[in-house]
Amino acid sequence: MDDSTKKKKNSGRPPKETDKLIRSINLKLTAADYETVQEKAAKVGLTTTGYAREMTLNGGVKSRFTPEELDLMRKLSGEANNLNQLAKRANQAGFSRVGNEVMVVLEWIKALFDDR
């Protein structure tokens, strides 16, 4: 054997750093309770088991943003970009020239929050 065949290549996925889940707890629920847990888990983007684990170990689950909240943040970010561009123009040409546009953007931002 030559030196190249003696050394094994380290290819593929690296091993996981976390401990394996080897212990289990049996939890019995009514159909209604299980459905409630399923709904709550789906709302935060977890499996029912993952949700139960987080609730057991941490006493709560950090909820992810809802699609509505993500949409609002995206729209607000776009309006912030518009305001930054208007601020730059106002610094260059004077506020009186872009004042009306600033007011329009502010109305759009107010409308975003009023729709909620």
N, CA, C and O atoms as a GROMACS GRO file, in nm:
protein
  464
    1MET      N    1   0.083  -0.118   0.000
    1MET     CA    2   0.000   0.000   0.000
    1MET      C    3   0.087   0.124   0.000
    1MET      O    4   0.187   0.131   0.071
    2ASP      N    5   0.048   0.219  -0.080
    2ASP     CA    6   0.121   0.345  -0.078
    2ASP      C    7   0.060   0.439   0.024
    2ASP      O    8  -0.044   0.408   0.083
    3ASP      N    9   0.123   0.554   0.046
    3ASP     CA   10   0.078   0.648   0.149
    3ASP      C   11  -0.062   0.703   0.123
    3ASP      O   12  -0.134   0.735   0.218
    4SER      N   13  -0.102   0.714  -0.002
    4SER     CA   14  -0.232   0.773  -0.032
    4SER      C   15  -0.348   0.682   0.009
    4SER      O   16  -0.455   0.730   0.043
    5THR      N   17  -0.327   0.550   0.005
    5THR     CA   18  -0.435   0.459   0.044
    5THR      C   19  -0.438   0.435   0.194
    5THR      O   20  -0.539   0.388   0.246
    6LYS      N   21  -0.331   0.465   0.265
    6LYS     CA   22  -0.328   0.447   0.409
    6LYS      C   23  -0.413   0.550   0.481
    6LYS      O   24  -0.478   0.520   0.582
    7LYS      N   25  -0.413   0.672   0.429
    7LYS     CA   26  -0.488   0.780   0.493
    7LYS      C   27  -0.629   0.784   0.436
    7LYS      O   28  -0.649   0.793   0.315
    8LYS      N   29  -0.724   0.776   0.524
    8LYS     CA   30  -0.864   0.782   0.482
    8LYS      C   31  -0.907   0.927   0.472
    8LYS      O   32  -0.880   1.007   0.562
    9LYS      N   33  -0.973   0.960   0.365
    9LYS     CA   34  -1.020   1.098   0.345
    9LYS      C   35  -1.133   1.128   0.443
    9LYS      O   36  -1.216   1.042   0.472
   10ASN      N   37  -1.135   1.249   0.493
   10ASN     CA   38  -1.244   1.296   0.578
   10ASN      C   39  -1.347   1.364   0.489
   10ASN      O   40  -1.348   1.487   0.477
   11SER      N   41  -1.432   1.286   0.430
   11SER     CA   42  -1.535   1.344   0.345
   11SER      C   43  -1.671   1.311   0.403
   11SER      O   44  -1.686   1.221   0.486
   12GLY      N   45  -1.768   1.384   0.358
   12GLY     CA   46  -1.903   1.363   0.407
   12GLY      C   47  -1.937   1.457   0.520
   12GLY      O   48  -1.862   1.549   0.552
   13ARG      N   49  -2.049   1.432   0.580
   13ARG     CA   50  -2.100   1.518   0.687
   13ARG      C   51  -2.017   1.498   0.814
   13ARG      O   52  -1.990   1.385   0.854
   14PRO      N   53  -1.979   1.608   0.878
   14PRO     CA   54  -1.908   1.594   1.006
   14PRO      C   55  -2.003   1.544   1.114
   14PRO      O   56  -2.124   1.564   1.104
   15PRO      N   57  -1.950   1.478   1.217
   15PRO     CA   58  -2.039   1.427   1.322
   15PRO      C   59  -2.105   1.541   1.399
   15PRO      O   60  -2.049   1.649   1.414
   16LYS      N   61  -2.226   1.513   1.447
   16LYS     CA   62  -2.298   1.613   1.525
   16LYS      C   63  -2.230   1.633   1.659
   16LYS      O   64  -2.173   1.539   1.716
   17GLU      N   65  -2.235   1.756   1.707
   17GLU     CA   66  -2.173   1.790   1.834
   17GLU      C   67  -2.263   1.762   1.954
   17GLU      O   68  -2.214   1.748   2.066
   18THR      N   69  -2.392   1.753   1.932
   18THR     CA   70  -2.486   1.743   2.044
   18THR      C   71  -2.499   1.599   2.092
   18THR      O   72  -2.466   1.505   2.020
   19ASP      N   73  -2.547   1.584   2.214
   19ASP     CA   74  -2.572   1.452   2.271
   19ASP      C   75  -2.693   1.390   2.204
   19ASP      O   76  -2.786   1.460   2.163
   20LYS      N   77  -2.689   1.259   2.194
   20LYS     CA   78  -2.803   1.189   2.136
   20LYS      C   79  -2.916   1.182   2.237
   20LYS      O   80  -2.893   1.174   2.358
   21LEU      N   81  -3.036   1.183   2.187
   21LEU     CA   82  -3.154   1.169   2.272
   21LEU      C   83  -3.177   1.020   2.294
   21LEU      O   84  -3.220   0.949   2.202
   22ILE      N   85  -3.148   0.971   2.415
   22ILE     CA   86  -3.157   0.828   2.439
   22ILE      C   87  -3.262   0.792   2.544
   22ILE      O   88  -3.295   0.674   2.560
   23ARG      N   89  -3.314   0.888   2.615
   23ARG     CA   90  -3.415   0.862   2.718
   23ARG      C   91  -3.548   0.916   2.672
   23ARG      O   92  -3.554   1.015   2.599
   24SER      N   93  -3.656   0.852   2.715
   24SER     CA   94  -3.788   0.900   2.676
   24SER      C   95  -3.880   0.902   2.798
   24SER      O   96  -3.859   0.831   2.896
   25ILE      N   97  -3.980   0.984   2.788
   25ILE     CA   98  -4.085   0.995   2.889
   25ILE      C   99  -4.216   0.970   2.818
   25ILE      O  100  -4.244   1.032   2.715
   26ASN      N  101  -4.297   0.882   2.871
   26ASN     CA  102  -4.425   0.853   2.810
   26ASN      C  103  -4.528   0.952   2.866
   26ASN      O  104  -4.544   0.962   2.987
   27LEU      N  105  -4.596   1.022   2.778
   27LEU     CA  106  -4.694   1.122   2.819
   27LEU      C  107  -4.827   1.089   2.753
   27LEU      O  108  -4.837   1.082   2.630
   28LYS      N  109  -4.927   1.069   2.832
   28LYS     CA  110  -5.060   1.039   2.780
   28LYS      C  111  -5.145   1.165   2.783
   28LYS      O  112  -5.148   1.236   2.884
   29LEU      N  113  -5.215   1.192   2.674
   29LEU     CA  114  -5.301   1.309   2.661
   29LEU      C  115  -5.437   1.267   2.607
   29LEU      O  116  -5.449   1.164   2.540
   30THR      N  117  -5.536   1.346   2.635
   30THR     CA  118  -5.666   1.324   2.570
   30THR      C  119  -5.653   1.369   2.425
   30THR      O  120  -5.557   1.438   2.389
   31ALA      N  121  -5.746   1.331   2.345
   31ALA     CA  122  -5.744   1.370   2.204
   31ALA      C  123  -5.746   1.522   2.191
   31ALA      O  124  -5.676   1.579   2.107
   32ALA      N  125  -5.827   1.588   2.272
   32ALA     CA  126  -5.837   1.734   2.266
   32ALA      C  127  -5.706   1.800   2.310
   32ALA      O  128  -5.661   1.897   2.248
   33ASP      N  129  -5.645   1.747   2.417
   33ASP     CA  130  -5.518   1.803   2.463
   33ASP      C  131  -5.408   1.784   2.359
   33ASP      O  132  -5.327   1.874   2.336
   34TYR      N  133  -5.405   1.664   2.296
   34TYR     CA  134  -5.304   1.638   2.193
   34TYR      C  135  -5.321   1.732   2.075
   34TYR      O  136  -5.223   1.782   2.019
   35GLU      N  137  -5.446   1.756   2.038
   35GLU     CA  138  -5.474   1.848   1.927
   35GLU      C  139  -5.427   1.990   1.963
   35GLU      O  140  -5.374   2.061   1.878
   36THR      N  141  -5.447   2.030   2.087
   36THR     CA  142  -5.401   2.162   2.133
   36THR      C  143  -5.250   2.172   2.124
   36THR      O  144  -5.196   2.272   2.078
   37VAL      N  145  -5.181   2.065   2.169
   37VAL     CA  146  -5.034   2.065   2.163
   37VAL      C  147  -4.988   2.069   2.017
   37VAL      O  148  -4.894   2.141   1.984
   38GLN      N  149  -5.054   1.994   1.930
   38GLN     CA  150  -5.020   1.996   1.787
   38GLN      C  151  -5.034   2.137   1.728
   38GLN      O  152  -4.947   2.183   1.655
   39GLU      N  153  -5.144   2.204   1.760
   39GLU     CA  154  -5.167   2.339   1.708
   39GLU      C  155  -5.062   2.436   1.759
   39GLU      O  156  -5.010   2.517   1.682
   40LYS      N  157  -5.030   2.428   1.887
   40LYS     CA  158  -4.929   2.518   1.944
   40LYS      C  159  -4.792   2.491   1.884
   40LYS      O  160  -4.716   2.584   1.856
   41ALA      N  161  -4.760   2.363   1.864
   41ALA     CA  162  -4.631   2.327   1.804
   41ALA      C  163  -4.622   2.378   1.660
   41ALA      O  164  -4.519   2.431   1.620
   42ALA      N  165  -4.729   2.361   1.585
   42ALA     CA  166  -4.730   2.407   1.446
   42ALA      C  167  -4.716   2.559   1.439
   42ALA      O  168  -4.651   2.612   1.350
   43LYS      N  169  -4.777   2.628   1.534
   43LYS     CA  170  -4.773   2.773   1.536
   43LYS      C  171  -4.630   2.826   1.552
   43LYS      O  172  -4.595   2.930   1.497
   44VAL      N  173  -4.547   2.753   1.628
   44VAL     CA  174  -4.408   2.796   1.649
   44VAL      C  175  -4.309   2.719   1.562
   44VAL      O  176  -4.188   2.738   1.574
   45GLY      N  177  -4.360   2.633   1.474
   45GLY     CA  178  -4.275   2.565   1.378
   45GLY      C  179  -4.197   2.448   1.435
   45GLY      O  180  -4.086   2.420   1.391
   46LEU      N  181  -4.254   2.378   1.533
   46LEU     CA  182  -4.188   2.262   1.592
   46LEU      C  183  -4.275   2.139   1.577
   46LEU      O  184  -4.395   2.148   1.551
   47THR      N  185  -4.213   2.023   1.594
   47THR     CA  186  -4.291   1.900   1.601
   47THR      C  187  -4.355   1.896   1.740
   47THR      O  188  -4.316   1.970   1.829
   48THR      N  189  -4.452   1.808   1.756
   48THR     CA  190  -4.515   1.797   1.887
   48THR      C  191  -4.414   1.752   1.992
   48THR      O  192  -4.416   1.800   2.106
   49THR      N  193  -4.325   1.661   1.955
   49THR     CA  194  -4.223   1.614   2.048
   49THR      C  195  -4.125   1.725   2.082
   49THR      O  196  -4.089   1.743   2.199
   50GLY      N  197  -4.082   1.800   1.981
   50GLY     CA  198  -3.990   1.912   2.005
   50GLY      C  199  -4.053   2.019   2.092
   50GLY      O  200  -3.988   2.078   2.177
   51TYR      N  201  -4.182   2.042   2.069
   51TYR     CA  202  -4.255   2.140   2.149
   51TYR      C  203  -4.262   2.094   2.295
   51TYR      O  204  -4.234   2.171   2.387
   52ALA      N  205  -4.298   1.966   2.316
   52ALA     CA  206  -4.308   1.913   2.451
   52ALA      C  207  -4.172   1.916   2.520
   52ALA      O  208  -4.164   1.945   2.640
   53ARG      N  209  -4.065   1.888   2.446
   53ARG     CA  210  -3.930   1.892   2.504
   53ARG      C  211  -3.894   2.033   2.548
   53ARG      O  212  -3.843   2.052   2.659
   54GLU      N  213  -3.919   2.131   2.462
   54GLU     CA  214  -3.889   2.271   2.497
   54GLU      C  215  -3.970   2.318   2.618
   54GLU      O  216  -3.917   2.386   2.706
   55MET      N  217  -4.096   2.281   2.621
   55MET     CA  218  -4.180   2.321   2.733
   55MET      C  219  -4.132   2.256   2.863
   55MET      O  220  -4.133   2.320   2.968
   56THR      N  221  -4.091   2.130   2.855
   56THR     CA  222  -4.045   2.058   2.973
   56THR      C  223  -3.912   2.114   3.024
   56THR      O  224  -3.897   2.138   3.144
   57LEU      N  225  -3.817   2.134   2.935
   57LEU     CA  226  -3.683   2.176   2.976
   57LEU      C  227  -3.673   2.324   3.005
   57LEU      O  228  -3.600   2.365   3.096
   58ASN      N  229  -3.743   2.406   2.930
   58ASN     CA  230  -3.728   2.551   2.942
   58ASN      C  231  -3.850   2.622   3.000
   58ASN      O  232  -3.844   2.741   3.029
   59GLY      N  233  -3.958   2.551   3.016
   59GLY     CA  234  -4.078   2.612   3.070
   59GLY      C  235  -4.151   2.702   2.973
   59GLY      O  236  -4.247   2.769   3.010
   60GLY      N  237  -4.107   2.704   2.849
   60GLY     CA  238  -4.171   2.788   2.748
   60GLY      C  239  -4.103   2.769   2.614
   60GLY      O  240  -3.996   2.708   2.604
   61VAL      N  241  -4.166   2.822   2.511
   61VAL     CA  242  -4.114   2.811   2.376
   61VAL      C  243  -4.110   2.951   2.317
   61VAL      O  244  -4.209   3.025   2.323
   62LYS      N  245  -3.996   2.987   2.260
   62LYS     CA  246  -3.988   3.114   2.189
   62LYS      C  247  -4.064   3.099   2.058
   62LYS      O  248  -4.034   3.011   1.977
   63SER      N  249  -4.161   3.184   2.039
   63SER     CA  250  -4.238   3.173   1.916
   63SER      C  251  -4.164   3.241   1.801
   63SER      O  252  -4.098   3.343   1.819
   64ARG      N  253  -4.178   3.183   1.686
   64ARG     CA  254  -4.120   3.242   1.566
   64ARG      C  255  -4.217   3.348   1.516
   64ARG      O  256  -4.331   3.357   1.562
   65PHE      N  257  -4.170   3.427   1.423
   65PHE     CA  258  -4.256   3.530   1.366
   65PHE      C  259  -4.362   3.466   1.278
   65PHE      O  260  -4.334   3.370   1.205
   66THR      N  261  -4.483   3.519   1.285
   66THR     CA  262  -4.590   3.471   1.198
   66THR      C  263  -4.567   3.526   1.058
   66THR      O  264  -4.492   3.623   1.041
   67PRO      N  265  -4.628   3.466   0.957
   67PRO     CA  266  -4.614   3.520   0.821
   67PRO      C  267  -4.658   3.666   0.812
   67PRO      O  268  -4.600   3.744   0.737
   68GLU      N  269  -4.761   3.702   0.887
   68GLU     CA  270  -4.808   3.841   0.886
   68GLU      C  271  -4.702   3.935   0.943
   68GLU      O  272  -4.677   4.043   0.888
   69GLU      N  273  -4.637   3.892   1.053
   69GLU     CA  274  -4.532   3.975   1.112
   69GLU      C  275  -4.412   3.987   1.020
   69GLU      O  276  -4.352   4.094   1.009
   70LEU      N  277  -4.375   3.877   0.953
   70LEU     CA  278  -4.264   3.882   0.857
   70LEU      C  279  -4.295   3.977   0.742
   70LEU      O  280  -4.208   4.053   0.698
   71ASP      N  281  -4.420   3.974   0.694
   71ASP     CA  282  -4.460   4.063   0.586
   71ASP      C  283  -4.454   4.209   0.631
   71ASP      O  284  -4.408   4.296   0.556
   72LEU      N  285  -4.500   4.235   0.754
   72LEU     CA  286  -4.496   4.371   0.808
   72LEU      C  287  -4.352   4.420   0.821
   72LEU      O  288  -4.322   4.534   0.787
   73MET      N  289  -4.262   4.332   0.870
   73MET     CA  290  -4.121   4.372   0.884
   73MET      C  291  -4.058   4.402   0.747
   73MET      O  292  -3.980   4.496   0.734
   74ARG      N  293  -4.093   4.321   0.646
   74ARG     CA  294  -4.039   4.344   0.512
   74ARG      C  295  -4.086   4.478   0.457
   74ARG      O  296  -4.008   4.554   0.401
   75LYS      N  297  -4.216   4.506   0.475
   75LYS     CA  298  -4.271   4.633   0.426
   75LYS      C  299  -4.210   4.751   0.502
   75LYS      O  300  -4.177   4.853   0.441
   76LEU      N  301  -4.196   4.737   0.632
   76LEU     CA  302  -4.139   4.844   0.713
   76LEU      C  303  -3.994   4.869   0.675
   76LEU      O  304  -3.948   4.984   0.673
   77SER      N  305  -3.921   4.762   0.647
   77SER     CA  306  -3.782   4.775   0.604
   77SER      C  307  -3.774   4.852   0.471
   77SER      O  308  -3.685   4.935   0.452
   78GLY      N  309  -3.867   4.823   0.382
   78GLY     CA  310  -3.870   4.895   0.254
   78GLY      C  311  -3.898   5.043   0.273
   78GLY      O  312  -3.838   5.127   0.207
   79GLU      N  313  -3.989   5.074   0.365
   79GLU     CA  314  -4.020   5.215   0.392
   79GLU      C  315  -3.902   5.285   0.460
   79GLU      O  316  -3.877   5.403   0.436
   80ALA      N  317  -3.830   5.212   0.545
   80ALA     CA  318  -3.710   5.270   0.608
   80ALA      C  319  -3.606   5.303   0.501
   80ALA      O  320  -3.538   5.405   0.511
   81ASN      N  321  -3.594   5.217   0.402
   81ASN     CA  322  -3.502   5.244   0.291
   81ASN      C  323  -3.545   5.370   0.216
   81ASN      O  324  -3.462   5.453   0.180
   82ASN      N  325  -3.676   5.384   0.192
   82ASN     CA  326  -3.727   5.504   0.125
   82ASN      C  327  -3.697   5.629   0.207
   82ASN      O  328  -3.656   5.731   0.151
   83LEU      N  329  -3.716   5.622   0.338
   83LEU     CA  330  -3.687   5.736   0.424
   83LEU      C  331  -3.539   5.774   0.420
   83LEU      O  332  -3.504   5.892   0.418
   84ASN      N  333  -3.453   5.673   0.419
   84ASN     CA  334  -3.309   5.700   0.412
   84ASN      C  335  -3.273   5.772   0.281
   84ASN      O  336  -3.193   5.865   0.280
   85GLN      N  337  -3.333   5.728   0.172
   85GLN     CA  338  -3.307   5.794   0.044
   85GLN      C  339  -3.359   5.937   0.045
   85GLN      O  340  -3.294   6.028  -0.007
   86LEU      N  341  -3.476   5.957   0.105
   86LEU     CA  342  -3.530   6.093   0.112
   86LEU      C  343  -3.446   6.182   0.204
   86LEU      O  344  -3.428   6.300   0.177
   87ALA      N  345  -3.394   6.125   0.311
   87ALA     CA  346  -3.308   6.203   0.401
   87ALA      C  347  -3.181   6.247   0.328
   87ALA      O  348  -3.136   6.360   0.346
   88LYS      N  349  -3.127   6.161   0.248
   88LYS     CA  350  -3.008   6.196   0.170
   88LYS      C  351  -3.041   6.310   0.073
   88LYS      O  352  -2.966   6.407   0.061
   89ARG      N  353  -3.154   6.296   0.004
   89ARG     CA  354  -3.194   6.402  -0.089
   89ARG      C  355  -3.222   6.533  -0.016
   89ARG      O  356  -3.190   6.640  -0.066
   90ALA      N  357  -3.282   6.523   0.102
   90ALA     CA  358  -3.312   6.644   0.179
   90ALA      C  359  -3.184   6.714   0.222
   90ALA      O  360  -3.176   6.836   0.222
   91ASN      N  361  -3.082   6.635   0.258
   91ASN     CA  362  -2.953   6.694   0.295
   91ASN      C  363  -2.885   6.761   0.176
   91ASN      O  364  -2.814   6.860   0.192
   92GLN      N  365  -2.907   6.706   0.058
   92GLN     CA  366  -2.844   6.762  -0.061
   92GLN      C  367  -2.920   6.882  -0.116
   92GLN      O  368  -2.860   6.983  -0.153
   93ALA      N  369  -3.053   6.871  -0.122
   93ALA     CA  370  -3.133   6.974  -0.191
   93ALA      C  371  -3.215   7.059  -0.097
   93ALA      O  372  -3.272   7.160  -0.140
   94GLY      N  373  -3.223   7.022   0.030
   94GLY     CA  374  -3.305   7.097   0.124
   94GLY      C  375  -3.436   7.026   0.150
   94GLY      O  376  -3.493   6.963   0.060
   95PHE      N  377  -3.483   7.036   0.274
   95PHE     CA  378  -3.603   6.963   0.314
   95PHE      C  379  -3.728   7.009   0.240
   95PHE      O  380  -3.817   6.929   0.212
   96SER      N  381  -3.733   7.135   0.208
   96SER     CA  382  -3.855   7.187   0.143
   96SER      C  383  -3.883   7.118   0.009
   96SER      O  384  -3.998   7.109  -0.032
   97ARG      N  385  -3.779   7.069  -0.057
   97ARG     CA  386  -3.799   7.003  -0.187
   97ARG      C  387  -3.850   6.860  -0.174
   97ARG      O  388  -3.913   6.809  -0.267
   98VAL      N  389  -3.822   6.794  -0.062
   98VAL     CA  390  -3.864   6.654  -0.047
   98VAL      C  391  -3.965   6.636   0.067
   98VAL      O  392  -4.003   6.523   0.098
   99GLY      N  393  -4.008   6.744   0.128
   99GLY     CA  394  -4.100   6.737   0.242
   99GLY      C  395  -4.228   6.662   0.211
   99GLY      O  396  -4.274   6.583   0.293
  100ASN      N  397  -4.286   6.686   0.094
  100ASN     CA  398  -4.411   6.619   0.058
  100ASN      C  399  -4.391   6.467   0.044
  100ASN      O  400  -4.476   6.389   0.084
  101GLU      N  401  -4.277   6.428  -0.013
  101GLU     CA  402  -4.249   6.285  -0.029
  101GLU      C  403  -4.230   6.218   0.107
  101GLU      O  404  -4.272   6.104   0.127
  102VAL      N  405  -4.167   6.290   0.200
  102VAL     CA  406  -4.148   6.237   0.335
  102VAL      C  407  -4.284   6.214   0.400
  102VAL      O  408  -4.306   6.112   0.466
  103MET      N  409  -4.374   6.308   0.383
  103MET     CA  410  -4.507   6.294   0.442
  103MET      C  411  -4.581   6.174   0.383
  103MET      O  412  -4.654   6.106   0.455
  104VAL      N  413  -4.564   6.147   0.254
  104VAL     CA  414  -4.628   6.032   0.190
  104VAL      C  415  -4.574   5.902   0.251
  104VAL      O  416  -4.652   5.812   0.283
  105VAL      N  417  -4.443   5.893   0.267
  105VAL     CA  418  -4.383   5.772   0.325
  105VAL      C  419  -4.431   5.754   0.469
  105VAL      O  420  -4.460   5.642   0.511
  106LEU      N  421  -4.439   5.862   0.545
  106LEU     CA  422  -4.487   5.853   0.682
  106LEU      C  423  -4.631   5.804   0.687
  106LEU      O  424  -4.667   5.726   0.776
  107GLU      N  425  -4.713   5.848   0.593
  107GLU     CA  426  -4.851   5.799   0.588
  107GLU      C  427  -4.855   5.649   0.557
  107GLU      O  428  -4.938   5.577   0.613
  108TRP      N  429  -4.767   5.602   0.468
  108TRP     CA  430  -4.761   5.459   0.438
  108TRP      C  431  -4.723   5.379   0.562
  108TRP      O  432  -4.779   5.273   0.588
  109ILE      N  433  -4.628   5.431   0.639
  109ILE     CA  434  -4.586   5.363   0.762
  109ILE      C  435  -4.702   5.360   0.862
  109ILE      O  436  -4.726   5.257   0.925
  110LYS      N  437  -4.772   5.470   0.878
  110LYS     CA  438  -4.887   5.472   0.969
  110LYS      C  439  -4.991   5.371   0.924
  110LYS      O  440  -5.050   5.302   1.007
  111ALA      N  441  -5.014   5.361   0.793
  111ALA     CA  442  -5.113   5.268   0.741
  111ALA      C  443  -5.074   5.123   0.769
  111ALA      O  444  -5.160   5.039   0.795
  112LEU      N  445  -4.944   5.093   0.764
  112LEU     CA  446  -4.898   4.958   0.796
  112LEU      C  447  -4.939   4.917   0.936
  112LEU      O  448  -4.984   4.805   0.958
  113PHE      N  449  -4.925   5.008   1.030
  113PHE     CA  450  -4.958   4.976   1.169
  113PHE      C  451  -5.106   4.986   1.200
  113PHE      O  452  -5.156   4.919   1.290
  114ASP      N  453  -5.177   5.070   1.126
  114ASP     CA  454  -5.321   5.083   1.147
  114ASP      C  455  -5.397   4.961   1.095
  114ASP      O  456  -5.506   4.931   1.143
  115ASP      N  457  -5.339   4.892   0.996
  115ASP     CA  458  -5.404   4.775   0.938
  115ASP      C  459  -5.402   4.656   1.035
  115ASP      O  460  -5.478   4.560   1.016
  116ARG      N  461  -5.320   4.660   1.135
  116ARG     CA  462  -5.306   4.547   1.228
  116ARG      C  463  -5.419   4.542   1.322
  116ARG      O  464  -5.424   4.453   1.407
   0.00000   0.00000   0.00000
